[in-house]
Amino acid sequence: CALPIFEISCSMETSLLRSMVPDAKDDSVPAISPENIMPFFSQSKAVLDAKGAVEKTRGIAIEKEIEKEDDVFIRVHQNQLSDMKRDRKMGTHFFQANKLYGRDKHLLTIMNTYRKVAQSKSSPEMVVVSGYSGTGKTSLVLRMQKPITDMGGVFISGKFDRFRQMEPLSAITAAFTGFCKQIAKGNMEKLHQTRNAIKEKVGSLSGFLVNLIPNLSQIIQIPASTSLNVGGLEAQRILQYVFRLFVRAVATPSQPLVLFIDDLQWADPMSLDVIDSLVTDAEIKSFLFLGSHRGIDGRHPLARKLRSLEYRQVNSTKIVLGNLSEKDTNEMVSDLLRTAPINSFSLSNAVHRKTSGNVLFTLQFLRSICDEGLMRFSSEYNQWQWDTAMIMSKKIADNAVELIAHKILLLPEQTQNALKLISCLGCHCEKFILTSMSTGDGLANFGCIDLFASIELNVKEGLVDRMGSDYRFAHDHIQQVAYSFIAESERGKMHLWIGNQVWTNKLLSSEKALFIAVGQLNKGSILIDETHERVRIARLNLQAAEKSKSLAAFVPAAFYLHAGISLLGKNPWTNYYDLCLQLYGSCAEANFCIGNFDVMEGQLKEVFSNARCLDDELESFFIFVSALIAQNKMQEALEVGLLVSAQLGEPFLMHSNMRSIIMVEFAKTKKMIEGKLDDEFLTMKNMNDNHKIAAMRLMYILALSAFQSDSGVFPLICLRMMQTSLKYGLCDESAYSFAVLGVLCCNFGQINEALRFGQLSLRLLDISKVNKCLPGIYACLYTAIIPHFHHYRSSLQPLELGYNVGMRNGDVSYATVCIRQFCVHLFHCGEELATVERIMRKYDKIMMELKQEIYQKQNFPYWQAVLNLMGHSHDPEQLIGEVMNQQQLLEETIGCKRSRSTAIIYHIQSWLAYIFGNHESASRIMEKRQAIILTTNPPFLSCSLSFVEGLISFAMAHKTGETKWSVLGLKCIEEIEKYSTRAPSNCKHKLLVLQAESAFVAGEYQIAQEKYDEAIDSAGKNNFIQDQALAFERQGIFHINQGNTSMASLCFAQAHSAYLAWGAKRKADLIRVKFSF
């Protein structure tokens, strides 16, 4: 009950705060103003109004006393009102601006981290603040906004909401929407700089971002033609890629970017993945991510994500907030009451004992003792009064929630009802939703007449904050308490009404209305009995799912689709066939994209069991094949894909002698193109048979799987694509069929024809203006055709372009093939090893993020070899170290029947053994490699195999004198001569080294000397420094054999210098130790 002034006596243990108006010279205690006291009194009056008849007389006396004190206080301190503008209101209390308690070291930690990203070009930094609810996590981080912006940084923020978890990327898009608004309204120079940076870094992919952040169009104009038709996993991967490009563009040393995301515990999986991609991107500079979350257990998705980031050694700082100490609590209380800390100690000590220093609990407790009259201000004595004994004896709630509940129950009924209504929306409520709810007369059914007026009363009570034109609960707990006051029987009705109101008035905010309306309708759908209404909501769920998928948010999409399916009731396929086909098909795709393969298979079975024709099954078959490929089940994907291809009229004949079938199909294809001029190919009609178009699309997907499985089907698929194009006309995939036909021509030795068809594929690509298949075409041309004619270096830029276009188009698999081959060509070009290692590490991370494990692991032998040569492994001959373990990887590739990958591991192993002088080991490994029959090899691999195995063979011929080794070496020379004739820049020096070794073994020393000199000159001219170093080394050994130690020393010194220039320190050190020079 209230404690009136006249009941306080000297016999009671009373603490008096003598807070008279201070002397002008005394700045230690801020002056009291009625502005910061009036809310206490008004709230006390509200409490008195709520009392029962038993206390009526007593309440009237108290109210009169308060009115008397109000009058005296206002007259005395009226002139101080203007001085309170620096104060900031929070509920019914006032704090000094920019004041936090007990958080100085945490503020310093965040500021130091910001300075680090602002003053250096280091990778992104991350600070994660955790703690129980009410410890002030959000206030701590928001305290940094002003100093960061004062220092030239951009601070943006977003907050996840438990009630809106199905709104895709809600907090992230809110934050970047805020960024766009800041830039658009800022100075023109910064706007132009940002616009140019986005154009340069993001380019046409800006169209993808506008779907997420419509306000981006205020900064950069997005042509309609740049919209992307990307779906499935590709959309998910490209989303993360585009966000990285965007942050790379806008986070700069002159404009560091700070992104704060609150309540991470409610984040959807896609948002966590986007955050992961940002904080792990080494290309992003001047970027700080700040996150906050409540306590979570180790199984929570956020906990798993944070462990993953920690394992990957992301630059991360953890801040764990606890409750305030007694000293900090006292400082806060003394500031609240505008007195020195020594005067408020007894009150703060009592408060701390009751609340344990939890900030939110402390504030609510202070409000409650003020409301109940246990702490009051008397203007008669110009002082605060409280009764410590009564405060200590007060029975209080266990936490802030119960105190909040008590406060809400004292509000007028309409104010409570408004609070309940907006609690159905979560912690944040946009103006357009309130406007929608205020339309019509339905509001009165929920005991609220004027919604905006009632919300404003909640603002005055400190329960709700106004955020521009929107509103937000002052704390999540307040929203939770308000929602808990709604009877279970009434919640569904409220949600249904709100959902229908928002959707009816969707034009007020078409971008947000869909998700909000569907979320509300789903919460109340259990109350719907009418079939037509359930079907309507099912269609809205489908619409929300399709929008989510377009934003690459597949977890919400799956949720909406499952909700839609559950609404259809009995016999849905009979009554709503088309809707079921869409719901189940889309649901299968969404579950595929989030890795729920078991659920996906269940949805696909529904489609396959109920579909009325092949056309209705096709998209589901594409999903099934793609899912098998994503799980690295290449053989199963091929089997399913070929069955579907047969249904589309393109069957494949499988035989134990696949080579003979390939020869027949190749001859058939050549017959079909015989006599045709290039222009005839370029002017063929367009394909208009939908089944053949689907077959071409399917074969394009299967081609890569067939190549990886080494099953012999790859050439058949390529030839069938060409035959289909010649017979039925051109489609998007036809240009690719010309490119792969060129690859097959290479394998049959028809190199000039290969170049012709490769060039035709480029011309078709240019004519069609559709770059959908560009990554696949470039992967074929610049891996298997162009290196027959030009230096490997000429392929680097096109392969990198193929990767970038693939990422833009969502063709992740072929994009990865391009960048994998880029790394391999860079290795073979003789690029400095430190550069090669850095680039391989960069793209390895990307391939891992894209879950392209097969191509990622194909790079491992080259990458580990680079580290071995640089001296970053225990045994340079073994592919064991940071990147891989050769035995484990061999077991995997052999078990999965990936013969090409197995052959490459053996090839690199044998090369390292040779380089480090262990020729016997090299020969044994070489024999294992030769036991693997590869049907097709690109020129870089064929040339490298012939070169290394020729070197090993001649070394063993020297050592053993056995003729078989010389014969093997001569075969390698014959093979490499083919490549040297067409592309001398790549292979001539290799041929010359082998010819020198052959002459050396045969005792033709003059020829050997000449060939070594020519090899050294040719390798240097074409910048193959690694092969030049090897030629110097072999020439030195040759001179030792001839007894010419001075020439040998010179050669070894040059070899040592060349190996060092290449970056192969481990090999250079071996040269110095093994040979004196």
VOBA-135305 format. One record per residue (C-alpha): x, y, z. Coordinates in pm, whole numbers, padded with zeros to 5 digits, always signed. Example, Ala and Ser with C-alpha at 12.3 -4.5 7.8 and 13.67 -1.06 7.14 Angstrom:
# residues 2
+01230-00450+00780
+01367-00106+00714
# end
This chain:
# residues 1077
+00000+00000+00000
+00101+00363-00037
+00300+00526+00239
+00179+00885+00292
+00416+01152+00411
+00234+01212+00736
+00297+00849+00845
+00672+00888+00836
+00813+00960+01180
+01155+00987+01340
+01101+00654+01514
+01103+00477+01178
+01428+00377+01008
+01405+00645+00744
+01656+00767+00490
+01612+01124+00380
+01759+01252+00060
+01824+01621+00118
+01837+01729-00243
+01788+02105-00212
+01858+02321-00517
+02239+02320-00525
+02460+02624-00523
+02548+02748-00870
+02914+02665-00807
+02836+02309-00708
+02835+02090-01020
+02861+01760-00837
+02487+01717-00798
+02259+01801-01093
+01963+02020-01014
+01619+01865-00971
+01353+01954-01223
+00980+01891-01214
+01017+01731-01557
+01195+01435-01406
+00969+01409-01104
+00622+01450-01251
+00602+01099-01396
+00652+00958-01047
+00356+01159-00918
+00130+01086-01212
+00200+00720-01173
+00132+00740-00801
-00205+00895-00884
-00280+00611-01123
-00207+00366-00846
-00438+00550-00611
-00715+00549-00870
-00686+00171-00890
-00727+00112-00516
-01045-00036-00374
-01305+00128-00153
-01129+00009+00162
-00851+00263+00108
-01065+00537-00041
-01038+00789+00247
-00667+00730+00285
-00615+00764-00091
-00796+01101-00104
-00567+01236+00166
-00260+01120-00021
-00383+01268-00349
-00443+01606-00190
-00096+01600-00040
+00053+01518-00381
-00140+01801-00549
-00015+02044-00285
+00345+01930-00334
+00310+01944-00713
+00209+02308-00698
+00495+02410-00468
+00753+02217-00665
+00650+02350-01004
+00651+02713-00886
+00996+02680-00727
+01171+02497-01013
+00989+02621-01324
+01298+02805-01449
+01505+02484-01468
+01292+02308-01733
+01506+02428-02023
+01817+02273-01869
+01676+01920-01895
+01700+01885-02274
+02024+01693-02232
+01838+01425-02035
+01696+01114-02198
+01371+00959-02087
+01339+00585-02030
+00999+00493-01891
+00919+00698-01583
+01287+00761-01500
+01551+00990-01644
+01918+00918-01701
+02204+01144-01786
+02261+01130-02160
+02515+00871-02279
+02556+00720-01935
+02602+00348-01877
+02689+00179-01551
+02962-00076-01493
+03033-00116-01864
+03341+00101-01919
+03575-00188-02003
+03322-00333-02246
+03278+00001-02421
+03655+00029-02451
+03675-00321-02600
+03421-00237-02871
+03584+00099-02944
+03931-00056-02974
+03793-00318-03212
+03631-00046-03422
+03955+00151-03435
+04130-00164-03553
+03903-00209-03854
+03897+00164-03925
+04274+00213-03917
+04395-00104-04091
+04321-00320-04392
+04267-00632-04187
+03988-00885-04231
+03648-00824-04071
+03613-00822-03693
+03327-00957-03487
+03216-00872-03133
+02941-01083-02977
+02771-00960-02660
+02582-01216-02454
+02403-01217-02123
+02074-01284-01954
+01773-01073-02040
+01779-00734-01876
+02158-00697-01848
+02170-00410-02098
+02321-00577-02406
+02138-00359-02656
+02208-00037-02464
+02577-00123-02449
+02610-00160-02824
+02385+00133-02915
+02598+00351-02689
+02870+00316-02956
+02660+00460-03237
+02739+00827-03182
+03117+00797-03129
+03142+00571-03434
+02947+00809-03657
+03145+01104-03517
+03462+00925-03632
+03327+00889-03987
+03187+00538-03960
+02844+00416-04064
+02645+00241-03792
+02343+00035-03900
+02132-00203-03696
+01853-00458-03712
+01674-00678-03462
+01535-01029-03494
+01192-01094-03349
+01066-01424-03211
+00724-01354-03362
+00867-01285-03708
+01122-01561-03754
+00962-01661-04083
+01023-01321-04241
+01338-01389-04445
+01652-01202-04342
+01438-00949-04156
+01706-00795-03933
+01973-00786-04203
+01747-00626-04462
+01624-00376-04202
+01983-00279-04126
+02082-00231-04490
+01758-00050-04562
+01871+00193-04293
+02209+00217-04463
+02049+00305-04797
+01836+00572-04634
+02143+00721-04459
+02342+00737-04782
+02052+00866-04993
+01986+01150-04749
+02354+01226-04686
+02589+01456-04874
+02610+01416-05250
+02981+01335-05255
+02935+01030-05031
+02630+00926-05236
+02830+00936-05560
+03121+00746-05404
+02890+00474-05274
+02702+00451-05604
+03024+00411-05804
+03162+00154-05559
+02845-00057-05584
+02851-00037-05965
+03213-00148-05970
+03194-00430-05714
+02839-00560-05752
+02755-00467-06109
+02446-00631-06257
+02396-00838-05942
+02254-00524-05781
+01923-00638-05928
+01930-00940-05699
+01982-00717-05394
+01695-00485-05480
+01454-00773-05423
+01580-00777-05064
+01651-00409-05011
+01415-00199-05226
+01567+00123-05090
+01889+00038-05272
+01719+00187-05578
+01757+00526-05406
+02133+00491-05448
+02174+00308-05777
+01937+00266-06072
+01864-00097-06149
+01759-00170-06510
+01471-00415-06535
+01684-00641-06756
+01923-00717-06471
+01676-00925-06272
+01807-01279-06217
+01616-01601-06273
+01800-01807-06014
+01650-02072-05795
+01730-02359-05563
+02069-02393-05401
+02213-02155-05658
+02001-01872-05518
+02114-01950-05165
+02480-01947-05263
+02456-01643-05485
+02279-01448-05211
+02578-01484-04980
+02811-01398-05268
+02616-01082-05356
+02605-00967-04994
+02982-01007-04974
+03028-00800-05291
+02795-00534-05154
+02977-00503-04820
+03312-00501-05001
+03180-00202-05194
+03035+00003-04909
+03281-00073-04626
+03590+00138-04695
+03869+00295-04490
+03705+00634-04541
+03366+00492-04443
+03402+00192-04208
+03081-00006-04171
+02945-00132-03838
+02654-00377-03857
+02473-00446-03530
+02222-00730-03519
+02026-00769-03196
+01865-01086-03058
+02063-01330-03270
+01898-01618-03087
+01592-01562-03308
+01786-01548-03635
+01682-01774-03923
+01949-02011-04065
+01991-01811-04386
+02067-01495-04188
+02330-01680-03985
+02487-01803-04310
+02495-01450-04453
+02661-01320-04135
+02909-01609-04154
+02994-01524-04514
+03056-01159-04424
+03278-01207-04120
+03487-01477-04294
+03546-01289-04620
+03909-01179-04626
+03830-00945-04918
+03605-00732-04697
+03792-00453-04520
+03685-00189-04267
+03391-00394-04144
+03283-00465-03786
+02998-00698-03701
+02836-00652-03360
+02586-00909-03240
+02398-00968-02918
+02206-01265-02787
+02062-01410-02469
+02185-01725-02304
+02157-02030-02535
+02244-02395-02496
+02506-02574-02701
+02253-02730-02938
+02111-02398-03051
+02186-02314-03419
+02353-01990-03310
+02579-02178-03068
+02682-02417-03346
+02750-02128-03580
+02964-01945-03323
+03164-02262-03256
+03218-02302-03628
+03346-01945-03660
+03573-01995-03362
+03711-02315-03515
+03789-02125-03834
+03975-01863-03629
+03757-01569-03724
+03864-01244-03560
+03614-01256-03277
+03573-01098-02933
+03327-01222-02673
+03167-00995-02415
+02957-01155-02144
+02743-00910-01948
+02644-00986-01593
+02441-00796-01337
+02552-00467-01188
+02764-00464-00875
+02642-00287-00560
+02868+00008-00646
+02731+00036-01001
+02375-00001-00878
+02432+00279-00631
+02577+00501-00901
+02271+00442-01118
+02028+00511-00832
+02212+00826-00731
+02193+00952-01089
+01824+00873-01105
+01760+01075-00789
+02014+01346-00874
+02213+01307-00555
+02560+01211-00443
+02622+00831-00421
+02681+00846-00045
+02324+00969+00011
+02160+00692-00195
+02359+00397-00060
+02097+00260+00179
+01831+00265-00095
+02056+00113-00360
+02177-00153-00117
+01817-00257-00051
+01739-00253-00423
+02046-00459-00508
+01955-00722-00251
+01612-00755-00406
+01718-00753-00774
+02078-00885-00768
+02171-00591-00989
+01980-00696-01302
+01930-00366-01482
+01578-00426-01608
+01467-00578-01277
+01622-00287-01089
+01435-00027-01293
+01106-00211-01263
+01157-00252-00888
+01227+00120-00843
+00911+00198-01037
+00712-00040-00821
+00828+00106-00487
+00756+00451-00623
+00410+00344-00738
+00339+00196-00396
+00459+00505-00210
+00760+00336-00047
+00974+00607-00208
+00843+00959-00250
+00951+01312-00309
+00837+01578-00065
+00855+01929-00197
+00787+02055+00153
+01139+01944+00248
+01266+01941-00112
+01391+01586-00058
+01333+01224-00138
+01220+00987+00132
+01216+00610+00153
+01172+00349+00421
+01452+00097+00397
+01297-00148+00639
+00968-00159+00450
+01149-00192+00115
+01349-00482+00253
+01037-00649+00390
+00844-00598+00066
+00742-00922-00099
+00831-00887-00463
+00821-01094-00776
+01110-01322-00859
+01192-01124-01170
+01109-00823-01380
+00836-01006-01570
+00600-01017-01272
+00663-00652-01195
+00581-00563-01556
+00265-00773-01536
+00156-00586-01224
+00217-00254-01395
+00014-00350-01704
-00281-00464-01494
-00303-00116-01341
-00351+00046-01684
-00696+00150-01812
-00870-00135-01993
-00848+00018-02342
-00477+00081-02295
-00429-00281-02191
-00628-00405-02489
-00421-00197-02732
-00106-00343-02576
-00243-00695-02620
-00330-00631-02984
+00011-00501-03082
+00183-00778-02881
+00039-01019-03142
+00279-00859-03391
+00598-00913-03192
+00829-00648-03054
+00803-00407-03345
+00494-00259-03508
+00502-00059-03828
+00265+00229-03883
+00101+00070-04187
-00007-00229-03975
-00166-00004-03714
-00337+00190-03992
-00467-00137-04136
-00596-00242-03795
-00768+00093-03747
-00959+00061-04074
-01322-00044-04034
-01506-00110-03710
-01357-00446-03609
-01124-00285-03353
-01408-00233-03110
-01461-00609-03089
-01134-00628-02900
-01215-00353-02651
-01021-00075-02819
-01168+00234-02984
-00871+00455-03073
-00567+00236-03126
-00312+00514-03181
-00428+00709-02875
-00410+00399-02658
-00060+00319-02782
+00049+00673-02704
-00066+00618-02345
+00157+00311-02335
+00441+00528-02462
+00387+00769-02172
+00393+00474-01933
+00732+00369-02066
+00606+00036-02199
+00634+00126-02566
+00886+00344-02752
+00806+00553-03056
+01058+00491-03338
+00980+00757-03597
+00636+00663-03725
+00663+00308-03590
+00642+00168-03239
+00850-00084-03045
+00808-00242-02705
+01059-00093-02462
+01176-00446-02386
+01098-00794-02519
+00968-00895-02177
+00694-00634-02195
+00570-00778-02525
+00581-01130-02383
+00386-01031-02072
+00123-00844-02275
+00079-01142-02505
+00047-01379-02209
-00256-01177-02089
-00452-01279-02401
-00666-01581-02329
-00578-01884-02541
-00930-01885-02680
-00891-01525-02798
-00542-01535-02950
-00645-01713-03268
-00929-01467-03325
-00694-01172-03282
-00435-01317-03520
-00696-01397-03786
-00845-01050-03765
-00506-00878-03783
-00398-01099-04076
-00713-01023-04274
-00691-00650-04195
-00329-00633-04313
-00399-00828-04632
-00713-00628-04710
-00504-00309-04683
-00190-00459-04840
-00142-00163-05073
-00029+00040-04771
+00295-00161-04779
+00294-00428-05049
+00653-00533-04971
+00586-00636-04611
+00215-00709-04603
+00242-01061-04745
+00467-01208-04475
+00292-01028-04189
-00055-01124-04308
+00035-01489-04369
+00215-01513-04035
-00093-01385-03854
-00337-01600-04051
-00134-01914-03985
-00144-01849-03612
-00523-01840-03624
-00586-02098-03895
-00685-02368-03645
-01012-02178-03594
-01105-02184-03965
-01367-02439-04068
-01470-02311-04411
-01290-02506-04686
-01269-02213-04928
-01105-01998-04658
-00847-02267-04576
-00765-02298-04946
-00731-01920-04973
-00479-01916-04690
-00299-02216-04842
-00255-02014-05162
-00124-01719-04962
+00128-01953-04797
+00240-02065-05143
+00278-01701-05243
+00484-01629-04931
+00698-01936-04998
+00770-01831-05356
+00871-01486-05235
+01096-01644-04971
+01258-01868-05231
+01326-01568-05453
+01517-01425-05157
+01702-01758-05109
+01532-01804-04771
+01441-02172-04791
+01373-02242-04423
+01081-01994-04414
+00974-02120-04757
+00955-02477-04629
+00757-02358-04325
+00500-02176-04539
+00466-02471-04776
+00415-02721-04496
+00155-02485-04349
-00018-02462-04686
-00023-02839-04728
-00168-02887-04379
-00462-02660-04465
-00589-02866-04757
-00757-03146-04561
-00872-03476-04714
-00830-03578-05081
-00637-03265-05175
-00501-03410-05501
-00854-03482-05619
-00998-03146-05525
-00701-02910-05573
-00464-03086-05814
-00278-02781-05947
-00236-02629-05600
-00106-02961-05461
+00139-02993-05749
+00278-02649-05672
+00286-02694-05294
+00447-03037-05289
+00693-02959-05569
+00803-02632-05413
+00820-02794-05070
+01050-03064-05208
+01278-02799-05357
+01287-02597-05035
+01376-02904-04827
+01643-03001-05081
+01798-02658-05048
+01819-02680-04668
+01949-03038-04676
+01635-03213-04547
+01668-03489-04805
+01441-03738-04626
+01159-03484-04610
+01229-03390-04973
+01193-03752-05083
+00857-03777-04908
+00730-03471-05096
+00862-03603-05428
+00691-03938-05374
+00364-03748-05336
+00422-03580-05672
+00532-03899-05852
+00235-04090-05708
-00026-03833-05806
+00108-03655-06115
-00112-03705-06420
+00157-03676-06687
+00533-03654-06745
+00521-03276-06786
+00384-03241-06432
+00671-03457-06298
+00959-03292-06480
+01049-03020-06230
+01040-03277-05948
+01274-03503-06145
+01515-03211-06188
+01504-03155-05812
+01569-03524-05746
+01869-03540-05980
+02013-03216-05840
+01972-03347-05485
+02161-03668-05570
+02442-03463-05722
+02450-03238-05414
+02498-03551-05200
+02784-03665-05430
+02576-03962-05542
+02694-03918-05900
+02617-04268-06022
+02265-04260-05882
+02210-03917-06036
+02318-04055-06372
+02089-04357-06345
+01784-04146-06257
+01872-03880-06513
+01914-04130-06795
+01577-04289-06711
+01411-03949-06734
+01599-03875-07055
+01457-04194-07204
+01103-04080-07114
+01179-03754-07295
+01265-03950-07607
+01642-03958-07567
+01740-04311-07450
+02102-04416-07401
+02234-04758-07494
+02462-04890-07222
+02715-05164-07305
+03019-05327-07153
+03222-05200-07447
+03142-04832-07413
+03431-04724-07634
+03282-04894-07938
+02946-04724-07875
+03122-04389-07839
+03300-04444-08171
+02969-04524-08342
+02795-04216-08196
+03091-03995-08280
+03084-04116-08641
+02706-04058-08652
+02751-03701-08527
+03029-03628-08772
+02806-03755-09051
+02529-03514-08944
+02764-03213-08958
+02953-03320-09266
+02963-03050-09530
+02791-02786-09317
+02940-02437-09317
+02977-02233-09001
+02697-01997-09105
+02458-02288-09142
+02512-02379-08780
+02470-02021-08666
+02138-01975-08850
+01965-02295-08744
+01603-02270-08629
+01514-02244-08261
+01413-02558-08074
+01038-02558-07997
+00978-02912-07868
+00936-02874-07490
+01045-03231-07421
+01365-03184-07620
+01434-02854-07444
+01391-03034-07112
+01617-03316-07234
+01890-03064-07326
+01861-02901-06985
+01883-03241-06817
+02186-03349-07020
+02363-03024-06937
+02317-03101-06567
+02423-03466-06609
+02732-03397-06819
+02942-03281-06527
+02836-03574-06309
+02918-03814-06592
+03262-03658-06631
+03331-03691-06258
+03217-04053-06241
+03447-04159-06530
+03174-04400-06638
+03217-04347-07012
+02874-04186-07037
+03014-03832-07064
+03105-03858-07436
+02764-04012-07514
+02582-03726-07340
+02790-03468-07522
+02728-03632-07859
+02354-03668-07793
+02329-03298-07707
+02488-03214-08041
+02265-03457-08230
+01952-03316-08062
+02052-02959-08151
+02122-03054-08515
+01786-03235-08544
+01550-03011-08346
+01718-02669-08347
+01901-02438-08109
+01826-02379-07742
+02018-02224-07452
+02231-02537-07403
+02320-02581-07773
+02629-02360-07754
+02758-02590-07481
+02702-02894-07705
+02936-02740-07967
+03200-02683-07700
+03189-03039-07566
+03195-03177-07919
+03518-02984-07958
+03651-03153-07642
+03569-03495-07791
+03740-03401-08115
+04054-03336-07909
+04032-03686-07764
+04002-03833-08113
+04303-03633-08229
+04102-03395-08448
+04249-03083-08292
+04170-02837-08571
+03807-02951-08574
+03805-02905-08197
+03912-02544-08236
+03643-02489-08500
+03362-02614-08279
+03500-02428-07980
+03494-02104-08173
+03142-02181-08300
+03024-02223-07941
+03156-01875-07861
+02981-01726-08165
+02653-01894-08072
+02692-01763-07721
+02741-01412-07856
+02444-01435-08093
+02203-01568-07831
+02294-01291-07582
+02224-01551-07312
+02524-01634-07095
+02347-01910-06903
+02594-02174-07025
+02900-01949-07048
+03073-02106-06743
+03034-02457-06887
+03154-02343-07230
+03455-02161-07089
+03539-02457-06866
+03552-02679-07177
+03733-02437-07407
+04001-02308-07174
+04067-02641-07007
+04064-02879-07302
+04087-02688-07632
+04265-02352-07615
+04574-02487-07429
+04638-02702-07739
+04721-02378-07919
+04808-02106-07667
+05000-02051-07344
+04827-02160-07027
+04835-01799-06912
+04597-01699-07192
+04331-01913-07024
+04356-01753-06682
+04142-01444-06746
+03863-01632-06931
+03848-01898-06658
+03818-01628-06394
+03542-01465-06601
+03365-01800-06626
+03374-01825-06248
+03234-01474-06199
+02955-01521-06455
+02869-01858-06304
+02837-01702-05962
+02621-01428-06106
+02397-01677-06287
+02384-01927-06004
+02565-02195-06210
+02779-02280-05911
+02908-02618-06032
+03059-02491-06357
+03175-02173-06183
+03370-02396-05945
+03513-02599-06234
+03639-02276-06389
+03808-02151-06074
+03951-02494-05995
+04111-02501-06339
+04227-02141-06292
+04422-02255-05984
+04569-02557-06164
+04679-02351-06464
+04831-02093-06231
+05031-02374-06070
+05155-02502-06407
+05239-02152-06534
+05530-02113-06294
+05366-01835-06094
+05545-01752-05769
+05438-02018-05519
+05336-01779-05240
+05090-01616-05482
+04961-01955-05596
+04915-02064-05233
+04729-01746-05140
+04490-01777-05435
+04433-02148-05376
+04354-02078-05012
+04111-01803-05109
+03918-02018-05354
+03932-02324-05134
+03731-02129-04877
+03478-02032-05142
+03447-02389-05271
+03392-02507-04915
+03120-02246-04862
+02956-02352-05187
+02973-02716-05076
+03162-02811-05393
+03359-03079-05216
+03466-03282-05521
+03628-02988-05699
+03770-02856-05375
+03946-03185-05310
+04074-03204-05667
+04282-02898-05582
+04425-03049-05264
+04723-03236-05421
+04841-02923-05601
+04792-02704-05295
+04971-02944-05060
+05254-02978-05313
+05294-02599-05311
+05317-02602-04930
+05571-02887-04942
+05793-02699-05187
+05770-02384-04974
+05885-02583-04670
+05554-02603-04484
+05538-02978-04431
+05726-03243-04235
+05807-03470-04530
+05819-03294-04869
+05768-03618-05061
+05438-03700-04890
+05111-03524-04954
+05049-03496-04582
+05010-03165-04408
+04777-02875-04350
+04562-02942-04656
+04535-03319-04690
+04639-03667-04591
+04720-03863-04905
+04611-04201-04769
+04273-04074-04652
+04205-03892-04977
+04313-04194-05183
+04078-04419-04988
+03795-04178-05059
+03860-04135-05431
+03914-04508-05487
+03603-04592-05286
+03395-04343-05485
+03550-04460-05815
+03680-04114-05900
+03965-04248-06109
+04082-03912-06244
+04119-03770-05894
+04307-04084-05787
+04538-04055-06086
+04617-03691-06007
+04711-03778-05647
+04953-04047-05771
+05085-03809-06036
+05168-03531-05789
+05313-03784-05543
+05547-03924-05809
+05650-03575-05918
+05738-03473-05561
+05933-03795-05507
+06129-03721-05827
+06187-03355-05740
+06331-03451-05401
+06554-03722-05548
+06371-04043-05451
+06349-04195-05798
+06268-04549-05686
+05966-04430-05492
+05864-04211-05784
+05872-04509-06021
+05656-04723-05791
+05396-04449-05759
+05410-04389-06136
+05322-04753-06200
+05013-04715-05980
+04912-04412-06183
+04963-04590-06514
+04736-04871-06398
+04446-04622-06411
+04299-04590-06760
+04168-04239-06829
+03942-04204-07134
+03981-03828-07171
+04254-03595-07049
+04290-03220-07098
+04622-03109-07255
+04772-02969-06934
+04731-03307-06764
+04843-03518-07061
+05149-03300-07108
+05234-03305-06737
+05191-03683-06715
+05420-03740-07014
+05680-03499-06882
+05701-03628-06524
+05679-03995-06618
+05941-03943-06885
+06176-03784-06629
+06120-04073-06387
+06174-04332-06660
+06507-04184-06773
+06621-04146-06410
+06550-04517-06354
+06725-04601-06681
+07034-04422-06545
+07008-04606-06217
+06926-04959-06333
+07042-04971-06694
+06721-05157-06779
+06597-05106-07132
+06229-05097-07032
+06279-04762-06867
+06431-04607-07179
+06143-04745-07386
+05892-04586-07147
+06081-04258-07165
+06079-04259-07545
+05701-04317-07546
+05662-04009-07329
+05872-03810-07577
+05646-03925-07863
+05339-03819-07668
+05470-03477-07571
+05589-03406-07927
+05220-03389-08033
+05151-03109-07790
+05479-02929-07856
+05401-02896-08227
+05077-02704-08165
+05158-02522-07842
+05535-02481-07818
+05494-02213-07552
+05356-02478-07315
+05549-02789-07410
+05862-02726-07616
+06093-02683-07316
+05951-03002-07160
+06020-03193-07479
+06376-03056-07490
+06444-03162-07130
+06326-03517-07206
+06532-03527-07527
+06837-03415-07326
+06772-03690-07069
+06731-03949-07346
+07057-03840-07508
+07230-03848-07169
+07118-04210-07113
+07221-04305-07466
+07565-04152-07422
+07502-03879-07682
+07659-03614-07465
+07694-03337-07721
+07325-03362-07810
+07237-03373-07442
+07434-03053-07376
+07263-02874-07661
+06917-02988-07559
+06971-02877-07199
+07076-02531-07319
+06775-02508-07553
+06539-02623-07277
+06673-02363-07033
+06634-02090-07295
+06280-02198-07398
+06155-02232-07038
+06289-01887-06951
+06137-01729-07261
+05791-01864-07171
+05822-01793-06797
+05817-02154-06677
+06067-02084-06404
+06007-02415-06226
+06099-02613-06537
+06396-02385-06602
+06519-02458-06249
+06481-02832-06312
+06669-02807-06642
+06956-02626-06466
+06961-02898-06201
+06961-03185-06454
+07232-03010-06655
+07442-02980-06337
+07408-03355-06277
+07505-03412-06640
+07824-03204-06592
+07913-03393-06274
+07889-03715-06475
+08122-03558-06730
+08365-03453-06456
+08312-03082-06520
+08263-02969-06160
+08298-02596-06233
+08017-02602-06487
+07816-02822-06254
+07859-02571-05972
+07742-02290-06197
+07434-02489-06304
+07346-02577-05946
+07383-02214-05840
+07146-02110-06121
+06904-02389-06028
+06915-02276-05664
+06845-01916-05764
+06556-02019-05994
+06397-02242-05730
+06416-01956-05480
+06262-01715-05731
+05980-01965-05780
+05935-01981-05403
+06039-02346-05359
+06262-02286-05056
+06257-02652-04945
+06390-02763-05284
+06642-02477-05301
+06778-02578-04960
+06815-02937-05080
+07016-02820-05383
+07254-02629-05156
+07298-02923-04919
+07328-03192-05184
+07551-03010-05431
+07841-02779-05351
+07855-02457-05552
# end
